[in-house]
Amino acid sequence: MTTTRARERERDAVIPIAPLAKWAQPEREGIVASVVALGLLATIAMWWTNTTSLHGWASEWTAAGRVLGLAGTYLLLVQVLLMARVPVLDRFIGMDRLAVWHRRNGEYVVALLTAHVAAITLGYALAAHQTFAWETGTLIRRYPDMLAATVAMALLVTVGVTSARIARRRMKYQTWYFVHLYAYLAVVLAFAHQLNSGNEFATHPASRWFWIALHLIVLAALLIFRVGVPLALYSRHQLRVDKVEQETPDTVSIWMTGRALNRLRGESGQFFLWRFLTRDGWWQAHPFSLSRAPDGRRLRITVKGAGDYTNWLPRVKRGTRVFAEGPYGACTAERRSRDKVLFVAGGIGVAPLRALFESIPARRGTLSFIYRARSEADFALRDELEKIARKRDARLAFISGSRDDAAFDPEIIRSAVPDVADHDVFVCGSTGFVDHAIEALRDAGADQRHLHAERFEL
Amino acid sequence: MRRAIVATLGTIAGLVALLNYKTTALPQRVNALGAGTTPTTTGALPGDTGGNNSGGGPGTTAPSGPGSPTTQANDRVVKGNQFDNQFGPVQVEVTLRGNKIVDVNALQMPTDHQQSLFISEQAAPMLRQETLTVQSAQIDVIGGATYTSESYAQSLQSALDAAKR
């Protein structure tokens, strides 16, 4: 108990944030969205102050192109920041929702920047009384750093196309991943043409510094949270695979040991991005939740085979070095603000909830757990859940049925937990399951403010 | 799909609103670099700039400016040197009647960038007016066209020097 307290204190000292229980998820997302919008306004304000009165189509297209470029680039930086593993963002919004933001914003960014290119070229062509094609050639050849910017645009479009859902389904994760890395190169290549050809920056030093500062902030966030912090964690704890255990036919648990694990932050409900340093697996990092409360000596994750990577994972050897980024995930005991707690797990979503089920502070008889899986054979960690339920005098319900069954409806929740309205509810599973469960829970009377969800992208 | 439509329409509406505020209906467009009475607007396609002083040298005198209705027989038209700044080349020719500056014509003004073109269009008449008022190259810098104003003054000074006024 003392060690848990000490760990909580240590973490709170690092990231001082008001208690999250105060706001529901939509409110927290609203706060972050407002901050992003403020930055966007500041960006448009640069354009506003720098734009003299317009007259004629040429100047209007050019001005439109400039503001599109500024807004698109600002949102491109936001795009990078969303994936920079910034702890504040993770705790406020959660990685799962950040990924959704990243996808939507990504589509918007590519559209804005494409429109930027088209509008500027058209405006210049009209001013020079030339064709669009002639102006395109001239822009690329004659304007400073425009060739690099053209390459950047091509890269961004490629990243966008390979990320479209239709393309993703036909592509290996590996291909998509490496193409996606080129987005960073695009940001770098596009930077010079903004400073050297961008009007806002050529004439207004304040705008210039604002822009440079934005880029530096994003760069710093990347270096700190995606490189520095994980490297420090790696050298401090030196994690290695200790044991791989079969849970169900398609689910395994992987145990890891390391040094000074009592100093590892990370608690029940959280996950790390794991990178198993084998010859063919080192380059990819995947999120898996801790399926057991960290005890200072070992960590455990539980993984269901659902793709190339998760089917390969059970074959990692004992002793394999593990590079972990984290902890992430805001679905922790900290979110809870009521005595009674209900856990609702869908499939492998059981992993983080099992850890919370074991470790969340609660009086006897105040916990409930509903676990849904496809069939009886698919209830991973069932024995452990039953043991914990006995120890903590908790209600425990297993529901089996295929995903398409309307097996999970408000009636089932009400019959299992009649007083669901008085509970904090933690929901975890695939996006489809979580959305479905939240709807059912609200119909059963659960309070939006006390619903805490973590969605797995399978 | 609905989200995409909303985003597209929202962006277009925002853009149109922004542009709408910034658009002022001018009674008529100022002719390109329309400072002078001569209809000459030399060269200045993007990129075809020479180095400093690559334009016509000073002292090119002619008995009369071409086509200028106010030109009289004893007027001298003197070209200044071309001066480059980061936005493009600037070159003026000055029309003198005795020692009096009666006209200044911008032969070249920066047109490389869209914005430069508009700045040039707006600044050229102001710089001309300024010159006719102060009757020297000691003209004030036009706000928003700092570099162009300086190059303009330099070119003007070189023309006046060449005319040994």
Interface residues (C-beta under 8 A of the other chain):
Chain A: I44 W47 W48 T51 T52 S53 L54 H55 G56 A58 S59 E60 T62 A63 A64 V67 L68 R104 E107 Y108 A111 L112 G123 Y124 A127 A128 T138 R142 S197 N199 A202 T203
Chain B: R3 A4 A7 T8 T11 L15 L18 L19 K22 T23 T24 A25 L26 R29 L45 P46 G47 Q86 H113 Q114 Q115 L117 F118 Q122 G144
